[in-house]
Amino acid sequence: MKKLFITVIFLCILTGCSHSMSHKIEEENKPKTNAFIDNFVTNYNEYIEILNENDQMPPVPEKINVDADIRKEESKNDYYQIIAAETETSDSGFLYYQLRINYDVNKEFKGFHLTVFGAGGEIPVKSIGCAVVLLKSLDLDSDRAAAFFDENKLDDEWNENGYRIKFSKIALAETVELSIIKE
């Protein structure tokens, strides 16, 4: 009876330890709570709701989700978190975009990165919306995003409100990159 009692206590302790260990591992893969990120997500998702209410709008990107785990960047000490990713199909092939938050080695906010993959000279319509809403949510010049896509520019770069914003297009790879780095 005494052995059974000790075994039960041992199992309870192990169960509690493994639960707290798995909880600790989960917490290590989550970004630190950040009022800035929370405010950004609220603004971004509110803009998406407004766009969804307009019947005249082309397809609108999905709302973002910051519940995803953060991942370590291969070959770097930085981290990232994918907060939006969508694939569209067109006559040209698959079109894809991905929006992520970048963090430094301490998992502190560094900036945003949007990658867009096109096909046959076409890029996802939702990715244009994502770029515009991203800039608007940060109170940055969203008209420049629209101009970048409309005028088929290869690059555009500027500083605004404590951010360095850079658009670049790699025509042969049919890729567009948008980096927004906190200065």
N, C-alpha and C positions, 0 to 999 in steps of 0.2 A: 504494500500500500504506500509506503514511504517512497519507493522508487517511482511509482506511478505519479505521485504528487510532484516529485522533483522533475520528472519528465514533462509533465504538464506545464510547470513553471518555466522550464527551459524552452519549450516550444513557444510559449507565450512571449518570452523575451526575444527569441529569434524572429518570430513573426513581427513583433514591434520594431526590431532593428531593421529587418529587411524592408518594412514599410517606410521607415524614416530614411533609409538609404535610397530607395527608389524615388521617394519624394524629393530628396536632396538632388539626385541626378536630374529629375524633371525640372527643378528650379534652376539648375545650372544652365539648362538649355532654353530658358526663358529670358527675355530682356528685362533689365531693371525697370520698375515702374517709373514712368516718365510722363509728367503732366503735358509736356510738349507733344509727345507722340499721341497721347489720348486726345488732345485738342485737335491735332492734325487729322486723326481718324474721324472724329466727329465732323469736322469741316468737310473732308473729302466725301464721306458718305451722305452728308446733307446735300452737297452739290449733285451727287449721283441721283438722289431722290428727286430733286428739282428737274433734272434732265429727263428722268423717266416719266414725269408727269406731262411732258410735252410730246404730243403725238407726231409732230413734225421732225423729231430728232432721228438721226440714223441710229444704228445699234449703240447702246450705251454700255460702258464697261461695268463689271460687277462691283459691288461694294468691297472694300478691302477688309482683311481679317488679320489682326495682329496676334492671334492665338497660336500661330505656327511657331515651332521651335526655331531657335537660331542655330546656325551651322557655322562651323569653322571653315574659313576660306582655305582651300588647298594651297600650299606653298606660301602662305602668309599668316600673320598673327591676327588678322582681322576676322570679323564675324559678319554674317548677313542673315536676313530673315525675309523669306518670300511672302509678300502680303497680297499679291494679286498675280494671276497667270491665267491666260485664256488662249484657246486655239480656235481659229475659224477655218472653215473650208471654203475655197473659191474655185473657179474654173482654172486658176493658175496653180493651185496646190494648197498646201497648208500654210496658214498665216498664224503667227504666234507672238505674244508679248508677255513680258514678265516684269513686275515691279517689285523691288526689294528695298529694305532699309539696310544700310551699312552701319556697322558698329566697330569701334576700335578694340584693342586687346582687352580693355576693361569692360567691354560691352556697353560703352557709352555711345550715344548717337553720333554718327559722322556725316550721314547724308543719305540721299536716295539714288537709286539707279534703275532706269527703265531700259530694257533691251527689247527691240522689235525685230522680228524676222519676217521678211516678205517673200513673195514668189511672183515671177513674171512681171516685175515692176510694180507690183501691188503690195501695199502694206495694210495691216488690219485697221479698219475704221475705228474699232474700239481703242486701239493704241493711241490714236490721235486724241480721242476723248480723254484717255487716261493721262496723257501728257498735259493737256489743257487743264484738267481738273486738279492734277498734282500741283501745277504752278499756281493756280487760283487759290487752292487750299493753303498755300504758304504765303499768300498775298504777294506773289511775284507776277511779272508781266506775262500773262497767258496769251496775249496777242502775238507775242514773238513765236510761241509754239505754233500757233495757227499759220503764221507767215512762213515759218520754216517748212512746214509740210506743203502749204499752198504754192509757194514759190520754188519748191523742189531744190532747196539749198543743200549744199554739202556739209556746211558747218555754221555754227553761230555760238558765240560765247560772250557772256557779260557777267558783271557783278551787281548784285542787288540785295538790299536788306540783310547783309551779313552772309550771303551765299554766293558761290561761284557756280553759274549755270552754264552747261556746255551741251550743245546738240552736235552730233556728228553722224554723217551718213556714209556708209561704205557701199557704193553703188554695185560693185561686182558681187558682193556677198548679200546684197539686198537686206542690209541690216541698218537700223537706226539705233543710236545710243543717246540717252539723256542722263547726264550726271548732275546732281545738285549736291554740292559739298558745302557743309557749314564751315565758315572761315573763323 
